[in-house]
Amino acid sequence: MKRMLLVLLIAAWGCPGPKPLEIPRTKARRIVSLLPSFTEILITIGCKERLVGVTSFAPPGASDIRRVGGLVDPNLEAIFSSEPDLVLGMRSHSTAHIEKKLGDGGLIALFLRNETLDEAMAAIVVIGQVTGQGKEASALRRKIERELAELEAKVQGAPRPRVAVAVNHDPLILAGQGSFLHELMELAGGANIASDSKTPHPQFSAESLIARAPEVIIDVSEAFSRGASDRMVILKWDKLPSTPARKNRKIYPLERGIPIDPGPRVALLLRFMARKFHPDRF
């Protein structure tokens, strides 16, 4: 189940939306959010009291809000019974059917692209528009962009190690070109070994990984479940002893509390990467 969920999330990250975006002319008062980063945006810009439903993977501050299922498998009955005047979700092929069902049922469904940092920043502005919190949303966007720029400056001019971010183990899937994780690797002063990929989350064989010799590996494969300890995550890499990252003990599971999304706290993820790539700069 966990593996299937991650594969579905990867598919959602990497696919285009089903139709041109239409922004509703409304100041939503009852909102269901089907993406944790959107939920966190809403809370940050002062809209928590308007939230009547969130996904199972809810961010801090949303523990008391009704759960309405997952990102790609929400409970439609629970959504409709919450009587929202706006449903926010991530725009992709994996969620197109959800968007259609909500619209066919008479709800306003605003599904936004959220695959890259630019798209994530644009989503913040749109969420501010539809909630009447434009000033707060613009301030949040400026804060995030400032935090990212400050961290990027810390590693400016440093040698760029070969790096990889693993999002799944079986099959082995890395973050590639077109994903916000790739952008963060670049900002953190790393050279992504999957930067030539044709998809945002390419599958790699063990042989391909060894051939590209990553010097640092960030493992986010447990970010959605937190079922395995850091030690267990690292042990999964024992079958690849010839990678410089394995030899030099530079395989790092994502720390607890760091979100794996381009939301309000994305600078925490960038800082984590930058400190692992360039510990001498921090």
C-alpha positions in Angstrom: 0.0 0.0 0.0 2.8 2.4 0.9 4.6 1.7 -2.3 1.5 2.2 -4.4 0.8 5.5 -2.7 4.3 6.8 -3.4 4.1 5.7 -7.1 0.8 7.5 -7.4 2.3 10.7 -5.9 5.2 10.5 -8.3 2.8 10.2 -11.2 0.9 13.2 -9.9 4.1 15.3 -9.6 5.1 14.6 -13.2 2.0 15.0 -15.3 0.3 17.9 -17.0 -3.2 19.1 -16.1 -6.3 18.1 -18.1 -7.5 21.5 -19.2 -6.7 25.3 -19.0 -6.9 26.7 -15.5 -10.0 28.7 -14.6 -9.7 30.8 -11.4 -13.1 31.2 -9.8 -14.3 34.7 -8.8 -15.0 33.9 -5.2 -13.7 34.5 -1.7 -14.0 31.0 -0.3 -15.3 30.6 3.2 -15.6 26.8 3.5 -12.5 25.1 2.0 -11.4 21.5 1.5 -7.7 21.2 0.8 -6.5 18.0 -0.9 -2.8 18.9 -0.8 -0.7 19.3 2.5 1.3 22.2 1.2 -2.0 24.0 0.2 -3.3 23.3 3.6 -0.2 24.8 5.2 -0.5 27.9 2.9 -4.1 28.4 4.0 -3.2 28.2 7.7 -0.2 30.5 7.2 -2.2 33.2 5.5 -4.9 33.2 8.1 -7.5 30.8 6.7 -7.5 27.9 9.2 -11.0 28.6 10.4 -12.3 28.2 6.9 -10.9 24.7 6.5 -13.6 22.1 6.7 -11.6 19.2 5.3 -8.0 18.2 4.7 -6.1 15.1 3.5 -4.7 12.3 5.7 -1.2 13.7 5.3 -2.0 17.0 7.1 0.7 19.4 8.1 1.2 20.8 11.7 -1.7 22.9 12.8 -4.3 20.8 11.0 -4.8 18.0 13.5 -8.3 19.1 14.5 -9.6 19.4 11.0 -11.8 16.7 9.4 -9.9 14.2 7.2 -11.3 13.5 3.8 -8.9 10.8 2.5 -5.7 10.9 0.4 -4.3 13.1 -2.4 -5.3 10.8 -5.3 -8.0 8.8 -3.5 -10.1 11.2 -1.4 -13.4 10.3 0.1 -15.8 12.1 -2.2 -18.8 11.5 0.1 -16.9 13.2 3.0 -16.0 16.2 0.7 -19.5 16.7 -0.5 -21.0 16.4 3.0 -18.5 19.1 4.2 -20.4 21.5 2.0 -17.4 23.5 0.8 -17.6 26.4 -1.5 -14.0 25.6 -2.8 -12.0 22.4 -3.1 -8.2 22.9 -3.6 -6.1 20.2 -5.2 -3.0 19.5 -7.2 -3.5 19.6 -11.0 -2.3 16.4 -12.8 -3.4 13.4 -14.8 -3.7 11.4 -11.5 -6.2 13.9 -10.1 -8.1 14.9 -13.3 -10.9 12.4 -12.5 -11.4 13.8 -9.0 -11.5 17.4 -10.3 -14.2 16.3 -12.9 -16.3 14.5 -10.3 -16.3 17.4 -8.0 -17.2 19.8 -10.8 -20.0 17.5 -12.0 -21.3 17.4 -8.5 -21.7 21.2 -8.4 -18.6 22.1 -6.4 -16.0 24.7 -7.3 -12.8 22.7 -7.7 -9.5 24.6 -8.2 -6.7 22.3 -9.0 -3.3 24.0 -9.3 0.0 22.9 -10.8 2.6 22.4 -8.0 5.5 20.5 -9.6 8.2 23.2 -9.7 9.1 26.1 -7.4 7.7 28.6 -9.9 4.4 26.8 -9.9 4.4 26.5 -6.2 5.0 30.2 -5.8 2.3 31.0 -8.3 -0.2 28.7 -6.4 0.4 30.8 -3.3 -0.7 33.9 -5.1 -3.8 32.2 -6.6 -4.8 30.8 -3.2 -4.5 34.3 -1.8 -6.8 35.7 -4.6 -9.6 33.2 -4.0 -9.6 33.6 -0.3 -9.3 37.4 -0.2 -5.9 37.1 1.5 -3.8 38.4 -1.4 -1.7 40.7 0.8 -0.8 37.8 3.2 -0.2 35.4 0.3 2.2 37.9 -1.4 4.1 38.4 1.8 4.4 34.6 2.2 5.8 34.2 -1.3 8.4 36.9 -0.7 9.4 35.3 2.6 9.9 31.9 1.0 11.9 33.4 -2.0 14.1 35.4 0.4 14.8 32.3 2.5 15.7 30.3 -0.6 18.0 33.0 -1.9 19.8 33.4 1.4 20.5 29.7 1.6 21.7 29.6 -2.1 24.1 32.4 -1.3 25.7 30.4 1.5 26.9 27.7 -1.0 27.8 30.1 -3.9 31.1 29.3 -5.4 31.6 25.9 -3.6 32.5 22.8 -5.6 29.3 21.0 -6.6 29.3 17.3 -5.4 27.4 14.7 -7.4 24.2 14.1 -5.6 21.0 12.1 -5.7 17.6 12.3 -4.0 15.9 8.9 -3.7 12.1 9.0 -3.5 11.6 5.2 -3.7 13.6 2.0 -3.4 11.7 -0.8 -5.2 11.9 0.3 -7.9 14.7 2.8 -7.4 13.4 6.2 -8.3 15.3 9.4 -8.1 14.3 13.1 -8.4 15.1 14.3 -11.9 14.7 17.3 -14.2 11.3 19.0 -13.9 10.8 18.3 -10.2 11.1 20.9 -7.4 13.5 18.4 -5.7 15.9 18.8 -8.6 15.7 22.6 -8.3 16.5 22.4 -4.6 19.5 20.2 -5.3 20.8 22.8 -7.6 20.1 25.7 -5.2 21.8 23.7 -2.4 25.0 23.5 -4.5 24.8 20.0 -5.8 25.0 18.4 -9.2 22.1 16.1 -9.7 23.1 12.8 -11.3 19.6 12.5 -12.8 19.6 16.0 -14.3 19.4 14.6 -17.8 16.2 12.7 -17.1 13.2 13.0 -19.4 10.8 12.7 -16.5 10.7 14.4 -13.1 11.1 11.0 -11.3 13.1 8.6 -13.4 13.7 4.9 -12.5 17.3 3.9 -12.1 18.9 0.5 -12.0 21.6 -0.2 -9.4 24.1 -0.4 -12.2 23.2 3.0 -13.5 23.4 4.5 -10.0 26.8 3.0 -9.4 28.0 4.3 -12.8 27.0 7.9 -11.9 28.8 7.6 -8.6 26.8 9.9 -6.3 28.9 11.5 -3.6 25.9 12.4 -1.4 22.5 10.7 -1.3 19.4 12.2 0.3 16.8 9.5 1.0 13.2 10.8 1.3 11.5 7.4 0.6 10.1 7.2 4.1 8.7 10.8 4.1 5.1 9.7 3.7 5.1 6.9 6.3 8.0 7.2 8.7 7.7 3.5 9.2 11.4 2.7 9.1 14.2 4.0 11.3 17.1 6.0 9.8 19.3 2.9 10.4 16.9 0.7 8.4 16.8 3.2 5.6 20.6 3.4 5.4 20.8 -0.4 5.4 18.9 -0.6 2.2 21.9 0.9 0.5 24.2 -1.9 1.5 23.8 -3.6 -1.9 25.5 -0.6 -3.5 28.8 -0.5 -1.6 30.8 0.9 -4.5 29.1 4.3 -4.5 31.2 7.1 -3.0 28.2 8.1 -0.9 28.0 4.7 0.7 31.8 4.4 1.1 32.0 7.8 2.9 28.8 7.3 4.9 27.1 10.2 3.2 23.6 8.7 2.8 21.1 10.8 4.8 17.5 9.9 5.5 15.3 13.0 5.6 15.0 14.3 9.2 11.6 14.1 10.9 9.6 17.3 10.8 11.0 18.5 7.4 8.2 18.6 4.8 8.7 17.0 1.4 6.8 19.6 -0.6 7.3 23.1 -2.0 5.2 24.8 0.7 5.7 27.5 3.3 8.6 25.5 5.0 10.4 24.4 1.8 13.5 26.3 3.1 13.9 23.7 5.8 14.3 21.1 3.1 16.8 23.3 1.1 18.8 23.9 4.3 18.9 20.2 5.1 20.3 19.4 1.6 22.8 22.3 1.6 24.2 21.3 5.0 24.7 17.7 3.7 26.3 18.9 0.5 28.4 21.6 2.1 28.8 21.1 5.8 31.7 23.5 5.9 29.4 26.4 4.9 27.1 25.9 7.9 
